[in-house]
Amino acid sequence: MENVVQKGWEEIDRKLYKVLIFKDFQEAFAFMVRVAFLAEKSNHHPRWTNEWNKVEIWLSTHDAGDIVTEKDRALSREIDGLLGI
């Protein structure tokens, strides 16, 4: 999967945030499907957007008051693993 990670994870407004730019829409969508399987397995679902080759992800734990918890950090590491980071 060819992709360019614009930035690492940043903590913004009590959420972990990452933006990724892929080769095209198909690569971006394939990545989102892979993340969806990880999210479902851990019962922890991101807020995200996709516009053509760009995917933005926000992670926070709703049950903890919409803040960053270890659950978010664990999922962010798994997402990075998909990217080979």
C-alpha positions in Angstrom: 0.0 0.0 0.0 1.6 3.2 -1.1 0.9 6.1 1.2 2.4 9.2 2.5 1.9 10.1 6.2 1.8 13.8 6.4 2.3 13.9 10.2 2.5 11.6 13.2 -0.3 11.5 15.7 -1.0 14.8 17.3 -3.2 15.5 20.4 -5.6 18.3 19.4 -8.7 19.2 21.3 -8.4 16.2 23.6 -8.3 13.8 20.6 -5.5 12.0 18.8 -5.4 13.2 15.2 -3.7 12.0 12.1 -3.9 12.8 8.4 -2.8 10.5 5.6 -2.5 11.1 1.9 -2.7 8.0 -0.3 -1.9 7.4 -4.0 -5.6 7.4 -4.9 -9.2 6.8 -3.6 -8.9 3.1 -3.9 -5.8 3.0 -1.6 -7.4 5.3 0.9 -10.6 3.2 1.0 -8.7 -0.1 1.3 -6.8 1.4 4.3 -10.1 2.4 5.9 -11.5 -1.1 5.5 -8.4 -2.5 7.3 -8.8 0.0 10.1 -12.4 -0.9 10.4 -11.5 -4.5 11.1 -9.1 -3.4 13.9 -11.7 -1.0 15.3 -14.4 -3.6 15.4 -12.1 -6.2 17.0 -11.3 -3.7 19.8 -14.8 -2.3 19.9 -13.3 1.2 19.6 -14.4 3.2 16.5 -12.7 6.3 15.2 -14.3 9.5 13.8 -12.8 9.9 10.4 -13.3 11.4 7.0 -12.3 10.5 3.5 -12.0 12.8 0.5 -10.5 11.2 -2.6 -7.0 10.2 -1.4 -7.0 11.9 2.0 -8.0 10.2 5.3 -8.3 12.1 8.5 -8.7 10.2 11.8 -9.7 11.4 15.3 -9.5 9.0 18.3 -11.0 9.6 21.7 -12.8 7.5 24.3 -16.4 8.6 24.5 -17.0 6.6 27.7 -14.2 8.5 29.4 -15.6 11.9 28.6 -14.3 12.2 25.0 -10.6 12.3 26.1 -7.5 10.4 24.9 -7.0 7.1 26.9 -4.8 4.1 26.5 -7.5 2.6 24.4 -6.9 5.3 21.8 -3.2 5.0 22.0 -3.4 1.3 21.5 -5.6 1.7 18.4 -3.2 4.4 17.1 -0.3 2.0 17.4 -2.3 -0.7 15.6 -3.1 1.8 12.8 0.6 2.7 12.5 1.3 -1.0 12.2 -0.9 -1.2 9.1 1.2 1.6 7.7 4.5 -0.1 8.6 5.4 2.6 11.1 
